[in-house]
Amino acid sequence: MSILPFASYLSGSYLNALNDLLTKLALAVPMGLAVSLVSRNRSPGFSWEMAAWLVGAGCLFTSIELGQLFLPSRIPDPTDVAVGIVGTYLGLSLGRWLKSAAIDGGKT
């Protein structure tokens, strides 16, 4: 397990690292979108509710990485937790923006 950020991403080629990064972002963004649809807050700005959802996403992705400690074929990476939180934030922001635009009738 490497503690250096993005160390496991650079073990191969740069295209492979970009592919891994985009794959992990693409897996986390739908979670943020789903959470934004469940959320009652419609403002596109940052709120305490969004912070709570991001802490929950951090706990989820941390537990996934801790579970990889028990799999001999997988190597846990703390960078995946950060990428998952960023992807969840992007999904939350996109979902709130879409929600506020739908409520305003597309005026924004």
C-alpha positions, 0 to 999 in steps of 0.5 A: 500500500502506497501512501504517496498520492497517485503513485499506483496510477503512474505504475504504467503508462500515462494513458493507463493512469488517465483511464483509471482516473476517469473510470473511478470518477465515472463510478462516483459521479452517479452516486452524487447525482443520485444523492442530489435527487434525494436531497431537498436542498435546491441551491447550487451552492455549498451547504452543510448537507452537501458536506455531510454527504461528502463525509458519507462518501468518504466513509464509503470509499474508505471502507471499500479500500480497507476491504481491499486489504483482505483481497490478495489480488487488489492493492488499496490506494488512498488516492482512490478515496480522494478521487471518489470524493471529488467525483461525488462532489461533481455529481452533487454539484451537477445534480443541484445545478440541474435541479435549480435550472428545472425549478427556475424554468431554465432562466439561469 
